[in-house]
């Protein structure tokens, strides 16, 4: 009999409509009386490539536990992105989250995704196929860049 996970309410073999992409895994430590205790922080992006996308962050004792928790949290933070018929966005948008600043620009059909790292992952899983982007800040932090991209996508008008 397949084991059921109460937290995400599905069996092991079932698939959801969402694809997931692991953006970042970091080992974090907290100092206790006996020394350091290590855990892992995972950043996960999920999306259905049809206009729904979410980013989740979670910590766990190992990478798989952290990834599952992050995917669960990403599912709770889904947003709906208006995508034009040619697979682009309606207008140029800038956004800031923490130290990260992102610029997204619409492109004509057939241009593809001109973006790197975290921005590419979020935009791909949102279902946008023609967009140009630029990370305006100098932060290499994938989490803040992904969150800035989410803020930019929230600003889009249909």
N, C-alpha and C positions, 0 to 999 in steps of 0.2 A: 504494500500500500504506500503511495507517495506521501511524503511528509508535507505538511501544510505549514506555511509561515504565517502566523497570525497578523504580524505587523503589516505585511503587504497583501495579505488575503488572496494568495494564489498558490497553486502547487508548483513543484520544481520544474515540470515539463512545460507548463504554459508559457506562452509568449505574450507580451503586451504589444500594443500598437506603436510603442515608442522605441526608437533606437537610442542607445546610450554611448557616450564617448567619455573616456576617462581623461580629464585635462591635466590633472596634477596630483601627485602623491608626495606628501612631506612627512618626515619623521619628526615628531615633536616630543619634548621631554618636560617632565615636571620633577622638581627636586623634592624628595621626601627624606625622612630621617635616615633610611638605610641606603640612600643613593638616588640615582635617577630612575624614573619610571618612563618607559618609552611607549608612545602610541602613534598612530598614523592618521594624518588628515588627508582626506580625498576630496577632490573637486570633480563633479560629474555634470555633464550637459546631457539632457535628454530632449528628444524632439520627434515629431512624426513626419517631418518634411512636407507638411501641408499647412503650416502656419502656427503650430503650437510648439513652444520651446520653453525649457526651464533649466535653471542652474541650481545645484545643491552642494552643500559642503557639510561634511560630518567627520567626526573622529571615532576611531575604534581601536581595539587591541591588535588587530592585524589588518592587512590591506583589503581583503575581501569583505570583512565586516564593515570597514569604513566606506567602501565603495557601495555596498548594498544600502547603508543608511543614507549616503549622499544621494543615491538614485531615488530613494523614497522621499527625501526632502525636496528634490528637484521636481518630482511629480506634484507636490503640494504648491510649488511656486510657478506653475505654468502660466504663460501669457499667450494671448492670441495676436499674431502679427499679420497685418494686412499686406498681402503680396499682390502686386499688379499682375495682369494676365501674361506679360512677357517675362515674369519671374524676377522682377526687380522690386525696388521700394518706390513709393510715390514721390518722395522729395528728399533733399539732403538733410541730414540731422547730425547734431553734435551732442555729446553727453559726457558727464563727469561722474565718477564714483570714486570716492577716496582720492588717491593720487593719480588715478588713471583717467585719461581723456581720450575719447574716440570720435572719429568722423566717419560717417557712412554716406556714400553718394550713389544715386541710381546710375545704372549703365544700360545701354541698349541690348536687345536680345542677342545672344551669342557671345557676349563679352566674357562670361564666366565670373568666377569669384576671384577678385584681386584683394586678398586679405591674408594675414598670417596668423598662426598660432591660435589663440583663444577666440579671436574674432571670427576666424574661418570656421571653427567648430560650431559656434553658436549660430552663425548665419546659415551654414549648410543644413543643420538639423532643423532650422526654422522653415526651410523650403525655399529660401531665396537663392536663385541661381545666377543672377547678374547683378553684381554689386562691387563697388570699389571702396576700400576702407583705408584709414590711416590711424595708427595709434599716435596721438599727439604728445603724450607724456613719455617720459623715458623709463617708466617702471617696467621691469621684466615680470612682474607678478601676474601669473595667468588668471588667478582668481579675480583680482580687481579689474583686469582687462575684460574678462567675461562679464562681470557685473556692470561695467560701463557700457558694454554692448547691449546688454539687456535693457538698461536705462534708455539707450538710444532707440531701441525697437519699441519701447513703451510710448515714446513721443510721436511715433508715426501716425498720421491721419489716413484714413481709408480713401 
